[in-house]
Amino acid sequence: MNIEVLNRVLEKVQKIKVLYVEDNNDVREQTLKMFEDFFGDLHVSKNGLEGLELFKSVNDFDLVITDMSMPIMSGAIMSKHIREIDSEVAIIIISAHNENSFLDEVKEYNINQYIFKPLNLDSFVGALQKIYLK
């Protein structure tokens, strides 16, 4: 990883408001440890419906990071509803799925970046770089 790129990304994202949505407790806790090094204003939800409600109530999120497959409401459907509220917020989907149906949903809902699990630092910084260092 290029340290200069990492520092530029960190400079851009440390002050943004982020919503992170992940249903798996272990994955969520492990990922939060990494996210806390990146984001100063981090809000967390356990499923898409809870994430959507938090998005509506807190407002002014700059970035939504969500798992794709979750009970109650998927990350894709949550993203669809978020896009109806705010067409400009950046959305990153993280998923173990790479089937065409999932990728088609990503395109349909205008998702900014799609990262495959397991999440690693390089792919995560790369996604942030594409969004914030255009």
N, CA, C and O atoms as CSV, one atom per row, in Angstrom:
chain,resi,resn,atom,element,x,y,z
A,1,MET,N,N,0.839,-1.180,0.000
A,1,MET,CA,C,0.000,0.000,0.000
A,1,MET,C,C,0.883,1.242,0.000
A,1,MET,O,O,1.908,1.305,0.679
A,2,ASN,N,N,0.462,2.201,-0.765
A,2,ASN,CA,C,1.163,3.469,-0.872
A,2,ASN,C,C,0.808,4.342,0.332
A,2,ASN,O,O,-0.351,4.719,0.503
A,3,ILE,N,N,1.791,4.664,1.159
A,3,ILE,CA,C,1.571,5.453,2.377
A,3,ILE,C,C,1.051,6.848,2.049
A,3,ILE,O,O,0.219,7.387,2.780
A,4,GLU,N,N,1.530,7.431,0.967
A,4,GLU,CA,C,1.065,8.763,0.563
A,4,GLU,C,C,-0.432,8.744,0.250
A,4,GLU,O,O,-1.167,9.643,0.659
A,5,VAL,N,N,-0.878,7.726,-0.471
A,5,VAL,CA,C,-2.309,7.594,-0.782
A,5,VAL,C,C,-3.098,7.380,0.497
A,5,VAL,O,O,-4.143,8.001,0.693
A,6,LEU,N,N,-2.609,6.510,1.367
A,6,LEU,CA,C,-3.285,6.257,2.640
A,6,LEU,C,C,-3.447,7.555,3.430
A,6,LEU,O,O,-4.529,7.833,3.945
A,7,ASN,N,N,-2.392,8.340,3.529
A,7,ASN,CA,C,-2.462,9.604,4.269
A,7,ASN,C,C,-3.436,10.588,3.629
A,7,ASN,O,O,-4.158,11.291,4.336
A,8,ARG,N,N,-3.462,10.646,2.298
A,8,ARG,CA,C,-4.401,11.542,1.612
A,8,ARG,C,C,-5.839,11.101,1.849
A,8,ARG,O,O,-6.720,11.934,2.063
A,9,VAL,N,N,-6.081,9.786,1.810
A,9,VAL,CA,C,-7.424,9.259,2.076
A,9,VAL,C,C,-7.828,9.580,3.512
A,9,VAL,O,O,-8.933,10.067,3.754
A,10,LEU,N,N,-6.941,9.309,4.460
A,10,LEU,CA,C,-7.236,9.588,5.868
A,10,LEU,C,C,-7.573,11.065,6.084
A,10,LEU,O,O,-8.497,11.397,6.826
A,11,GLU,N,N,-6.825,11.931,5.439
A,11,GLU,CA,C,-7.072,13.360,5.573
A,11,GLU,C,C,-8.478,13.721,5.096
A,11,GLU,O,O,-9.131,14.583,5.685
A,12,LYS,N,N,-8.942,13.072,4.040
A,12,LYS,CA,C,-10.271,13.351,3.483
A,12,LYS,C,C,-11.398,12.767,4.322
A,12,LYS,O,O,-12.460,13.380,4.431
A,13,VAL,N,N,-11.190,11.588,4.921
A,13,VAL,CA,C,-12.321,10.869,5.523
A,13,VAL,C,C,-12.419,10.973,7.044
A,13,VAL,O,O,-13.420,10.540,7.614
A,14,GLN,N,N,-11.425,11.527,7.711
A,14,GLN,CA,C,-11.460,11.545,9.171
A,14,GLN,C,C,-12.598,12.385,9.733
A,14,GLN,O,O,-13.011,12.165,10.871
A,15,LYS,N,N,-13.109,13.330,8.975
A,15,LYS,CA,C,-14.151,14.216,9.498
A,15,LYS,C,C,-15.524,13.977,8.885
A,15,LYS,O,O,-16.449,14.755,9.118
A,16,ILE,N,N,-15.668,12.909,8.105
A,16,ILE,CA,C,-16.972,12.650,7.507
A,16,ILE,C,C,-17.854,11.835,8.453
A,16,ILE,O,O,-17.362,11.157,9.356
A,17,LYS,N,N,-19.166,11.918,8.226
A,17,LYS,CA,C,-20.132,11.158,9.031
A,17,LYS,C,C,-20.467,9.873,8.284
A,17,LYS,O,O,-20.901,9.908,7.133
A,18,VAL,N,N,-20.260,8.723,8.960
A,18,VAL,CA,C,-20.372,7.417,8.319
A,18,VAL,C,C,-21.415,6.552,9.022
A,18,VAL,O,O,-21.481,6.497,10.250
A,19,LEU,N,N,-22.228,5.877,8.207
A,19,LEU,CA,C,-23.147,4.857,8.692
A,19,LEU,C,C,-22.615,3.506,8.243
A,19,LEU,O,O,-22.410,3.275,7.051
A,20,TYR,N,N,-22.389,2.608,9.209
A,20,TYR,CA,C,-21.906,1.250,8.921
A,20,TYR,C,C,-22.989,0.263,9.327
A,20,TYR,O,O,-23.457,0.284,10.465
A,21,VAL,N,N,-23.392,-0.611,8.388
A,21,VAL,CA,C,-24.469,-1.567,8.629
A,21,VAL,C,C,-23.958,-2.978,8.359
A,21,VAL,O,O,-23.549,-3.294,7.242
A,22,GLU,N,N,-23.984,-3.825,9.389
A,22,GLU,CA,C,-23.508,-5.212,9.292
A,22,GLU,C,C,-24.259,-6.054,10.312
A,22,GLU,O,O,-24.309,-5.704,11.491
A,23,ASP,N,N,-24.849,-7.171,9.862
A,23,ASP,CA,C,-25.653,-8.005,10.761
A,23,ASP,C,C,-24.829,-8.994,11.574
A,23,ASP,O,O,-25.257,-9.391,12.658
A,24,ASN,N,N,-23.673,-9.399,11.093
A,24,ASN,CA,C,-22.866,-10.393,11.796
A,24,ASN,C,C,-22.055,-9.710,12.907
A,24,ASN,O,O,-21.221,-8.846,12.636
A,25,ASN,N,N,-22.311,-10.106,14.149
A,25,ASN,CA,C,-21.663,-9.463,15.299
A,25,ASN,C,C,-20.142,-9.517,15.241
A,25,ASN,O,O,-19.477,-8.509,15.480
A,26,ASP,N,N,-19.586,-10.685,14.925
A,26,ASP,CA,C,-18.126,-10.825,14.889
A,26,ASP,C,C,-17.505,-9.964,13.794
A,26,ASP,O,O,-16.508,-9.277,14.021
A,27,VAL,N,N,-18.102,-10.007,12.610
A,27,VAL,CA,C,-17.589,-9.203,11.491
A,27,VAL,C,C,-17.705,-7.722,11.822
A,27,VAL,O,O,-16.782,-6.946,11.573
A,28,ARG,N,N,-18.844,-7.338,12.384
A,28,ARG,CA,C,-19.077,-5.932,12.732
A,28,ARG,C,C,-18.037,-5.437,13.738
A,28,ARG,O,O,-17.463,-4.364,13.551
A,29,GLU,N,N,-17.791,-6.188,14.781
A,29,GLU,CA,C,-16.834,-5.772,15.806
A,29,GLU,C,C,-15.411,-5.710,15.257
A,29,GLU,O,O,-14.661,-4.783,15.562
A,30,GLN,N,N,-15.050,-6.690,14.453
A,30,GLN,CA,C,-13.705,-6.715,13.872
A,30,GLN,C,C,-13.517,-5.542,12.900
A,30,GLN,O,O,-12.480,-4.878,12.918
A,31,THR,N,N,-14.511,-5.293,12.062
A,31,THR,CA,C,-14.429,-4.208,11.076
A,31,THR,C,C,-14.442,-2.847,11.752
A,31,THR,O,O,-13.765,-1.923,11.302
A,32,LEU,N,N,-15.201,-2.717,12.822
A,32,LEU,CA,C,-15.243,-1.441,13.546
A,32,LEU,C,C,-13.871,-1.034,14.055
A,32,LEU,O,O,-13.551,0.154,14.095
A,33,LYS,N,N,-13.060,-2.002,14.443
A,33,LYS,CA,C,-11.706,-1.691,14.913
A,33,LYS,C,C,-10.913,-0.977,13.825
A,33,LYS,O,O,-10.180,-0.031,14.110
A,34,MET,N,N,-11.059,-1.428,12.576
A,34,MET,CA,C,-10.369,-0.771,11.466
A,34,MET,C,C,-11.021,0.582,11.161
A,34,MET,O,O,-10.323,1.576,10.961
A,35,PHE,N,N,-12.348,0.619,11.126
A,35,PHE,CA,C,-13.055,1.855,10.781
A,35,PHE,C,C,-12.782,2.976,11.778
A,35,PHE,O,O,-12.741,4.144,11.393
A,36,GLU,N,N,-12.595,2.643,13.042
A,36,GLU,CA,C,-12.343,3.668,14.060
A,36,GLU,C,C,-11.035,4.415,13.798
A,36,GLU,O,O,-10.865,5.547,14.252
A,37,ASP,N,N,-10.119,3.789,13.074
A,37,ASP,CA,C,-8.876,4.469,12.692
A,37,ASP,C,C,-9.086,5.441,11.528
A,37,ASP,O,O,-8.265,6.329,11.301
A,38,PHE,N,N,-10.176,5.269,10.802
A,38,PHE,CA,C,-10.452,6.097,9.634
A,38,PHE,C,C,-11.441,7.226,9.910
A,38,PHE,O,O,-11.231,8.360,9.478
A,39,PHE,N,N,-12.505,6.918,10.621
A,39,PHE,CA,C,-13.629,7.844,10.729
A,39,PHE,C,C,-13.827,8.322,12.164
A,39,PHE,O,O,-13.780,7.531,13.106
A,40,GLY,N,N,-14.048,9.620,12.316
A,40,GLY,CA,C,-14.279,10.182,13.637
A,40,GLY,C,C,-15.733,10.161,14.058
A,40,GLY,O,O,-16.031,10.173,15.252
A,41,ASP,N,N,-16.658,10.130,13.082
A,41,ASP,CA,C,-18.095,10.185,13.369
A,41,ASP,C,C,-18.748,8.955,12.745
A,41,ASP,O,O,-19.210,8.991,11.605
A,42,LEU,N,N,-18.778,7.872,13.511
A,42,LEU,CA,C,-19.196,6.567,13.012
A,42,LEU,C,C,-20.456,6.110,13.736
A,42,LEU,O,O,-20.492,6.064,14.965
A,43,HIS,N,N,-21.499,5.769,12.961
A,43,HIS,CA,C,-22.769,5.272,13.493
A,43,HIS,C,C,-22.960,3.855,12.974
A,43,HIS,O,O,-22.617,3.564,11.828
A,44,VAL,N,N,-23.506,2.968,13.809
A,44,VAL,CA,C,-23.568,1.550,13.480
A,44,VAL,C,C,-24.995,1.019,13.616
A,44,VAL,O,O,-25.723,1.375,14.542
A,45,SER,N,N,-25.377,0.154,12.664
A,45,SER,CA,C,-26.664,-0.535,12.703
A,45,SER,C,C,-26.454,-2.011,12.415
A,45,SER,O,O,-25.444,-2.412,11.837
A,46,LYS,N,N,-27.435,-2.817,12.832
A,46,LYS,CA,C,-27.298,-4.271,12.735
A,46,LYS,C,C,-28.071,-4.901,11.577
A,46,LYS,O,O,-27.917,-6.096,11.323
A,47,ASN,N,N,-28.899,-4.125,10.866
A,47,ASN,CA,C,-29.590,-4.640,9.683
A,47,ASN,C,C,-30.036,-3.456,8.821
A,47,ASN,O,O,-29.963,-2.303,9.247
A,48,GLY,N,N,-30.493,-3.751,7.617
A,48,GLY,CA,C,-30.846,-2.704,6.670
A,48,GLY,C,C,-31.979,-1.807,7.131
A,48,GLY,O,O,-31.928,-0.595,6.923
A,49,LEU,N,N,-32.995,-2.374,7.749
A,49,LEU,CA,C,-34.113,-1.560,8.216
A,49,LEU,C,C,-33.664,-0.606,9.319
A,49,LEU,O,O,-34.012,0.575,9.300
A,50,GLU,N,N,-32.899,-1.111,10.272
A,50,GLU,CA,C,-32.361,-0.266,11.337
A,50,GLU,C,C,-31.434,0.805,10.750
A,50,GLU,O,O,-31.443,1.955,11.189
A,51,GLY,N,N,-30.644,0.414,9.761
A,51,GLY,CA,C,-29.748,1.363,9.101
A,51,GLY,C,C,-30.516,2.465,8.391
A,51,GLY,O,O,-30.141,3.635,8.466
A,52,LEU,N,N,-31.586,2.098,7.705
A,52,LEU,CA,C,-32.410,3.088,7.009
A,52,LEU,C,C,-33.036,4.058,7.996
A,52,LEU,O,O,-33.052,5.266,7.761
A,53,GLU,N,N,-33.550,3.534,9.099
A,53,GLU,CA,C,-34.158,4.404,10.118
A,53,GLU,C,C,-33.115,5.347,10.723
A,53,GLU,O,O,-33.398,6.520,10.966
A,54,LEU,N,N,-31.924,4.835,10.962
A,54,LEU,CA,C,-30.853,5.682,11.493
A,54,LEU,C,C,-30.464,6.743,10.467
A,54,LEU,O,O,-30.224,7.897,10.825
A,55,PHE,N,N,-30.401,6.356,9.197
A,55,PHE,CA,C,-30.086,7.315,8.137
A,55,PHE,C,C,-31.111,8.450,8.120
A,55,PHE,O,O,-30.751,9.621,7.997
A,56,LYS,N,N,-32.381,8.094,8.245
A,56,LYS,CA,C,-33.448,9.111,8.240
A,56,LYS,C,C,-33.379,10.009,9.471
A,56,LYS,O,O,-33.598,11.216,9.365
A,57,SER,N,N,-33.079,9.441,10.627
A,57,SER,CA,C,-33.146,10.222,11.870
A,57,SER,C,C,-31.901,11.070,12.115
A,57,SER,O,O,-32.012,12.194,12.605
A,58,VAL,N,N,-30.728,10.558,11.788
A,58,VAL,CA,C,-29.492,11.294,12.040
A,58,VAL,C,C,-29.252,12.318,10.937
A,58,VAL,O,O,-28.887,13.464,11.201
A,59,ASN,N,N,-29.468,11.879,9.681
A,59,ASN,CA,C,-29.355,12.768,8.522
A,59,ASN,C,C,-27.915,13.213,8.290
A,59,ASN,O,O,-27.062,13.065,9.165
A,60,ASP,N,N,-27.660,13.743,7.139
A,60,ASP,CA,C,-26.370,14.320,6.742
A,60,ASP,C,C,-25.198,13.340,6.780
A,60,ASP,O,O,-24.074,13.747,7.073
A,61,PHE,N,N,-25.433,12.078,6.493
A,61,PHE,CA,C,-24.315,11.145,6.368
A,61,PHE,C,C,-23.562,11.452,5.076
A,61,PHE,O,O,-24.160,11.837,4.071
A,62,ASP,N,N,-22.254,11.277,5.118
A,62,ASP,CA,C,-21.424,11.457,3.937
A,62,ASP,C,C,-21.147,10.135,3.238
A,62,ASP,O,O,-20.907,10.093,2.031
A,63,LEU,N,N,-21.184,9.047,4.020
A,63,LEU,CA,C,-20.835,7.730,3.499
A,63,LEU,C,C,-21.643,6.663,4.211
A,63,LEU,O,O,-21.800,6.695,5.431
A,64,VAL,N,N,-22.158,5.707,3.428
A,64,VAL,CA,C,-22.825,4.522,3.971
A,64,VAL,C,C,-22.000,3.315,3.529
A,64,VAL,O,O,-21.707,3.149,2.345
A,65,ILE,N,N,-21.633,2.479,4.493
A,65,ILE,CA,C,-20.925,1.232,4.219
A,65,ILE,C,C,-21.822,0.123,4.740
A,65,ILE,O,O,-22.166,0.105,5.921
A,66,THR,N,N,-22.206,-0.806,3.865
A,66,THR,CA,C,-23.159,-1.824,4.271
A,66,THR,C,C,-22.831,-3.197,3.713
A,66,THR,O,O,-22.285,-3.338,2.619
A,67,ASP,N,N,-23.181,-4.198,4.498
A,67,ASP,CA,C,-23.162,-5.573,4.024
A,67,ASP,C,C,-24.288,-5.705,2.999
A,67,ASP,O,O,-25.262,-4.954,3.054
A,68,MET,N,N,-24.167,-6.639,2.076
A,68,MET,CA,C,-25.199,-6.857,1.072
A,68,MET,C,C,-26.318,-7.734,1.607
A,68,MET,O,O,-27.487,-7.354,1.547
A,69,SER,N,N,-25.969,-8.904,2.129
A,69,SER,CA,C,-26.980,-9.887,2.550
A,69,SER,C,C,-27.217,-9.789,4.046
A,69,SER,O,O,-26.342,-10.106,4.852
A,70,MET,N,N,-28.421,-9.341,4.405
A,70,MET,CA,C,-28.785,-9.221,5.820
A,70,MET,C,C,-30.246,-9.592,5.979
A,70,MET,O,O,-31.032,-9.448,5.042
A,71,PRO,N,N,-30.617,-10.072,7.162
A,71,PRO,CA,C,-32.033,-10.334,7.411
A,71,PRO,C,C,-32.794,-9.010,7.545
A,71,PRO,O,O,-32.195,-7.952,7.738
A,72,ILE,N,N,-34.081,-9.089,7.442
A,72,ILE,CA,C,-35.017,-7.974,7.571
A,72,ILE,C,C,-34.983,-7.084,6.326
A,72,ILE,O,O,-36.017,-6.910,5.681
A,73,MET,N,N,-33.817,-6.510,5.966
A,73,MET,CA,C,-33.681,-5.724,4.746
A,73,MET,C,C,-32.236,-5.819,4.269
A,73,MET,O,O,-31.301,-5.610,5.043
A,74,SER,N,N,-32.064,-6.134,2.992
A,74,SER,CA,C,-30.714,-6.262,2.437
A,74,SER,C,C,-30.057,-4.896,2.302
A,74,SER,O,O,-30.721,-3.859,2.330
A,75,GLY,N,N,-28.746,-4.921,2.155
A,75,GLY,CA,C,-28.013,-3.690,1.926
A,75,GLY,C,C,-28.407,-3.023,0.623
A,75,GLY,O,O,-28.421,-1.796,0.532
A,76,ALA,N,N,-28.728,-3.824,-0.389
A,76,ALA,CA,C,-29.139,-3.266,-1.682
A,76,ALA,C,C,-30.466,-2.536,-1.563
A,76,ALA,O,O,-30.603,-1.423,-2.070
A,77,ILE,N,N,-31.443,-3.141,-0.906
A,77,ILE,CA,C,-32.756,-2.501,-0.750
A,77,ILE,C,C,-32.632,-1.260,0.137
A,77,ILE,O,O,-33.249,-0.233,-0.146
A,78,MET,N,N,-31.842,-1.351,1.200
A,78,MET,CA,C,-31.609,-0.176,2.034
A,78,MET,C,C,-30.985,0.946,1.192
A,78,MET,O,O,-31.373,2.108,1.312
A,79,SER,N,N,-30.023,0.591,0.345
A,79,SER,CA,C,-29.369,1.579,-0.509
A,79,SER,C,C,-30.357,2.210,-1.486
A,79,SER,O,O,-30.290,3.408,-1.760
A,80,LYS,N,N,-31.266,1.404,-2.002
A,80,LYS,CA,C,-32.310,1.934,-2.899
A,80,LYS,C,C,-33.116,3.016,-2.181
A,80,LYS,O,O,-33.350,4.088,-2.739
A,81,HIS,N,N,-33.538,2.743,-0.957
A,81,HIS,CA,C,-34.319,3.720,-0.186
A,81,HIS,C,C,-33.476,4.942,0.175
A,81,HIS,O,O,-33.971,6.069,0.158
A,82,ILE,N,N,-32.222,4.722,0.496
A,82,ILE,CA,C,-31.331,5.840,0.809
A,82,ILE,C,C,-31.165,6.734,-0.416
A,82,ILE,O,O,-31.163,7.959,-0.290
A,83,ARG,N,N,-31.025,6.134,-1.600
A,83,ARG,CA,C,-30.886,6.909,-2.836
A,83,ARG,C,C,-32.125,7.775,-3.093
A,83,ARG,O,O,-32.017,8.866,-3.654
A,84,GLU,N,N,-33.294,7.289,-2.683
A,84,GLU,CA,C,-34.521,8.075,-2.840
A,84,GLU,C,C,-34.509,9.302,-1.933
A,84,GLU,O,O,-35.122,10.321,-2.249
A,85,ILE,N,N,-33.811,9.198,-0.810
A,85,ILE,CA,C,-33.712,10.304,0.150
A,85,ILE,C,C,-32.560,11.234,-0.210
A,85,ILE,O,O,-32.698,12.456,-0.155
A,86,ASP,N,N,-31.420,10.649,-0.580
A,86,ASP,CA,C,-30.204,11.417,-0.837
A,86,ASP,C,C,-29.447,10.780,-1.999
A,86,ASP,O,O,-28.826,9.729,-1.844
A,87,SER,N,N,-29.503,11.414,-3.142
A,87,SER,CA,C,-28.869,10.844,-4.334
A,87,SER,C,C,-27.358,11.062,-4.361
A,87,SER,O,O,-26.671,10.501,-5.215
A,88,GLU,N,N,-26.836,11.863,-3.446
A,88,GLU,CA,C,-25.418,12.220,-3.462
A,88,GLU,C,C,-24.555,11.451,-2.467
A,88,GLU,O,O,-23.340,11.382,-2.649
A,89,VAL,N,N,-25.139,10.876,-1.432
A,89,VAL,CA,C,-24.339,10.187,-0.414
A,89,VAL,C,C,-23.572,9.028,-1.060
A,89,VAL,O,O,-24.116,8.301,-1.891
A,90,ALA,N,N,-22.321,8.867,-0.675
A,90,ALA,CA,C,-21.508,7.761,-1.186
A,90,ALA,C,C,-21.917,6.469,-0.488
A,90,ALA,O,O,-22.157,6.450,0.720
A,91,ILE,N,N,-21.994,5.385,-1.267
A,91,ILE,CA,C,-22.370,4.082,-0.712
A,91,ILE,C,C,-21.357,3.037,-1.154
A,91,ILE,O,O,-21.045,2.906,-2.337
A,92,ILE,N,N,-20.849,2.294,-0.166
A,92,ILE,CA,C,-19.962,1.156,-0.418
A,92,ILE,C,C,-20.664,-0.095,0.101
A,92,ILE,O,O,-21.099,-0.139,1.252
A,93,ILE,N,N,-20.771,-1.106,-0.749
A,93,ILE,CA,C,-21.318,-2.394,-0.323
A,93,ILE,C,C,-20.171,-3.377,-0.166
A,93,ILE,O,O,-19.284,-3.468,-1.015
A,94,ILE,N,N,-20.208,-4.110,0.936
A,94,ILE,CA,C,-19.217,-5.146,1.215
A,94,ILE,C,C,-19.957,-6.483,1.215
A,94,ILE,O,O,-20.950,-6.640,1.925
A,95,SER,N,N,-19.481,-7.447,0.424
A,95,SER,CA,C,-20.198,-8.711,0.348
A,95,SER,C,C,-19.292,-9.856,-0.062
A,95,SER,O,O,-18.284,-9.662,-0.742
A,96,ALA,N,N,-19.662,-11.034,0.357
A,96,ALA,CA,C,-18.972,-12.248,-0.079
A,96,ALA,C,C,-19.515,-12.720,-1.421
A,96,ALA,O,O,-18.924,-13.592,-2.058
A,97,HIS,N,N,-20.632,-12.153,-1.854
A,97,HIS,CA,C,-21.279,-12.581,-3.105
A,97,HIS,C,C,-20.692,-11.850,-4.301
A,97,HIS,O,O,-20.442,-10.646,-4.262
A,98,ASN,N,N,-20.478,-12.620,-5.372
A,98,ASN,CA,C,-20.025,-11.993,-6.607
A,98,ASN,C,C,-20.865,-12.456,-7.796
A,98,ASN,O,O,-20.444,-12.321,-8.945
A,99,GLU,N,N,-22.048,-13.000,-7.523
A,99,GLU,CA,C,-22.927,-13.448,-8.588
A,99,GLU,C,C,-23.453,-12.242,-9.365
A,99,GLU,O,O,-23.543,-11.136,-8.832
A,100,ASN,N,N,-23.795,-12.471,-10.618
A,100,ASN,CA,C,-24.279,-11.390,-11.475
A,100,ASN,C,C,-25.511,-10.699,-10.918
A,100,ASN,O,O,-25.668,-9.490,-11.086
A,101,SER,N,N,-26.393,-11.451,-10.253
A,101,SER,CA,C,-27.607,-10.826,-9.719
A,101,SER,C,C,-27.264,-9.769,-8.671
A,101,SER,O,O,-27.901,-8.716,-8.619
A,102,PHE,N,N,-26.270,-10.042,-7.844
A,102,PHE,CA,C,-25.853,-9.061,-6.840
A,102,PHE,C,C,-25.189,-7.858,-7.512
A,102,PHE,O,O,-25.438,-6.712,-7.136
A,103,LEU,N,N,-24.355,-8.125,-8.494
A,103,LEU,CA,C,-23.677,-7.028,-9.189
A,103,LEU,C,C,-24.672,-6.177,-9.966
A,103,LEU,O,O,-24.496,-4.963,-10.071
A,104,ASP,N,N,-25.715,-6.796,-10.512
A,104,ASP,CA,C,-26.766,-6.037,-11.205
A,104,ASP,C,C,-27.488,-5.105,-10.249
A,104,ASP,O,O,-27.805,-3.971,-10.609
A,105,GLU,N,N,-27.755,-5.579,-9.017
A,105,GLU,CA,C,-28.393,-4.720,-8.019
A,105,GLU,C,C,-27.508,-3.526,-7.677
A,105,GLU,O,O,-27.999,-2.411,-7.498
A,106,VAL,N,N,-26.220,-3.761,-7.590
A,106,VAL,CA,C,-25.273,-2.689,-7.285
A,106,VAL,C,C,-25.360,-1.607,-8.365
A,106,VAL,O,O,-25.396,-0.416,-8.055
A,107,LYS,N,N,-25.394,-2.024,-9.618
A,107,LYS,CA,C,-25.499,-1.063,-10.722
A,107,LYS,C,C,-26.851,-0.355,-10.692
A,107,LYS,O,O,-26.927,0.856,-10.897
A,108,GLU,N,N,-27.910,-1.109,-10.437
A,108,GLU,CA,C,-29.269,-0.550,-10.453
A,108,GLU,C,C,-29.442,0.549,-9.413
A,108,GLU,O,O,-30.143,1.529,-9.664
A,109,TYR,N,N,-28.817,0.401,-8.253
A,109,TYR,CA,C,-29.013,1.367,-7.171
A,109,TYR,C,C,-27.886,2.394,-7.078
A,109,TYR,O,O,-27.772,3.113,-6.086
A,110,ASN,N,N,-27.058,2.455,-8.117
A,110,ASN,CA,C,-26.029,3.487,-8.206
A,110,ASN,C,C,-25.082,3.469,-6.998
A,110,ASN,O,O,-24.822,4.497,-6.372
A,111,ILE,N,N,-24.582,2.285,-6.699
A,111,ILE,CA,C,-23.632,2.112,-5.606
A,111,ILE,C,C,-22.256,2.597,-6.077
A,111,ILE,O,O,-21.842,2.299,-7.198
A,112,ASN,N,N,-21.559,3.332,-5.232
A,112,ASN,CA,C,-20.271,3.892,-5.627
A,112,ASN,C,C,-19.172,2.840,-5.730
A,112,ASN,O,O,-18.401,2.834,-6.689
A,113,GLN,N,N,-19.102,1.947,-4.735
A,113,GLN,CA,C,-18.057,0.925,-4.722
A,113,GLN,C,C,-18.611,-0.373,-4.147
A,113,GLN,O,O,-19.510,-0.369,-3.307
A,114,TYR,N,N,-18.048,-1.484,-4.623
A,114,TYR,CA,C,-18.422,-2.818,-4.167
A,114,TYR,C,C,-17.122,-3.532,-3.792
A,114,TYR,O,O,-16.222,-3.665,-4.621
A,115,ILE,N,N,-17.028,-3.986,-2.551
A,115,ILE,CA,C,-15.818,-4.659,-2.063
A,115,ILE,C,C,-16.194,-6.083,-1.657
A,115,ILE,O,O,-17.208,-6.309,-0.997
A,116,PHE,N,N,-15.363,-7.032,-2.063
A,116,PHE,CA,C,-15.594,-8.426,-1.687
A,116,PHE,C,C,-15.019,-8.724,-0.313
A,116,PHE,O,O,-13.956,-8.223,0.055
A,117,LYS,N,N,-15.743,-9.553,0.444
A,117,LYS,CA,C,-15.249,-10.052,1.729
A,117,LYS,C,C,-14.295,-11.197,1.464
A,117,LYS,O,O,-14.425,-11.879,0.448
A,118,PRO,N,N,-13.355,-11.421,2.336
A,118,PRO,CA,C,-13.121,-10.673,3.567
A,118,PRO,C,C,-12.502,-9.308,3.257
A,118,PRO,O,O,-11.648,-9.177,2.380
A,119,LEU,N,N,-12.947,-8.320,3.987
A,119,LEU,CA,C,-12.480,-6.952,3.801
A,119,LEU,C,C,-11.015,-6.860,4.195
A,119,LEU,O,O,-10.612,-7.351,5.249
A,120,ASN,N,N,-10.225,-6.228,3.342
A,120,ASN,CA,C,-8.824,-5.995,3.701
A,120,ASN,C,C,-8.504,-4.519,3.500
A,120,ASN,O,O,-9.227,-3.808,2.803
A,121,LEU,N,N,-7.448,-4.080,4.099
A,121,LEU,CA,C,-7.078,-2.673,4.110
A,121,LEU,C,C,-6.868,-2.122,2.701
A,121,LEU,O,O,-7.318,-1.017,2.398
A,122,ASP,N,N,-6.199,-2.871,1.848
A,122,ASP,CA,C,-5.920,-2.392,0.492
A,122,ASP,C,C,-7.204,-2.139,-0.298
A,122,ASP,O,O,-7.348,-1.087,-0.920
A,123,SER,N,N,-8.133,-3.090,-0.278
A,123,SER,CA,C,-9.372,-2.905,-1.040
A,123,SER,C,C,-10.220,-1.785,-0.449
A,123,SER,O,O,-10.876,-1.045,-1.182
A,124,PHE,N,N,-10.207,-1.662,0.863
A,124,PHE,CA,C,-10.980,-0.614,1.515
A,124,PHE,C,C,-10.422,0.770,1.186
A,124,PHE,O,O,-11.175,1.671,0.818
A,125,VAL,N,N,-9.112,0.940,1.317
A,125,VAL,CA,C,-8.487,2.226,0.984
A,125,VAL,C,C,-8.668,2.524,-0.501
A,125,VAL,O,O,-8.887,3.675,-0.879
A,126,GLY,N,N,-8.579,1.504,-1.340
A,126,GLY,CA,C,-8.797,1.685,-2.773
A,126,GLY,C,C,-10.187,2.209,-3.081
A,126,GLY,O,O,-10.346,3.088,-3.927
A,127,ALA,N,N,-11.200,1.675,-2.399
A,127,ALA,CA,C,-12.575,2.139,-2.598
A,127,ALA,C,C,-12.729,3.589,-2.142
A,127,ALA,O,O,-13.349,4.401,-2.828
A,128,LEU,N,N,-12.165,3.902,-0.988
A,128,LEU,CA,C,-12.225,5.292,-0.497
A,128,LEU,C,C,-11.480,6.237,-1.428
A,128,LEU,O,O,-11.914,7.366,-1.656
A,129,GLN,N,N,-10.365,5.772,-1.961
A,129,GLN,CA,C,-9.579,6.589,-2.876
A,129,GLN,C,C,-10.409,6.930,-4.123
A,129,GLN,O,O,-10.401,8.073,-4.580
A,130,LYS,N,N,-11.113,5.953,-4.662
A,130,LYS,CA,C,-11.937,6.176,-5.854
A,130,LYS,C,C,-13.064,7.172,-5.596
A,130,LYS,O,O,-13.471,7.907,-6.496
A,131,ILE,N,N,-13.559,7.191,-4.375
A,131,ILE,CA,C,-14.663,8.108,-4.038
A,131,ILE,C,C,-14.147,9.505,-3.692
A,131,ILE,O,O,-14.697,10.504,-4.157
A,132,TYR,N,N,-13.098,9.577,-2.879
A,132,TYR,CA,C,-12.691,10.869,-2.308
A,132,TYR,C,C,-11.463,11.519,-2.924
A,132,TYR,O,O,-11.184,12.686,-2.649
A,133,LEU,N,N,-10.723,10.788,-3.752
A,133,LEU,CA,C,-9.543,11.390,-4.391
A,133,LEU,C,C,-9.685,11.346,-5.901
A,133,LEU,O,O,-8.769,10.907,-6.597
A,134,LYS,N,N,-10.800,11.787,-6.406
A,134,LYS,CA,C,-11.102,11.729,-7.848
A,134,LYS,C,C,-10.145,12.548,-8.653
A,134,LYS,O,O,-10.260,12.605,-9.877
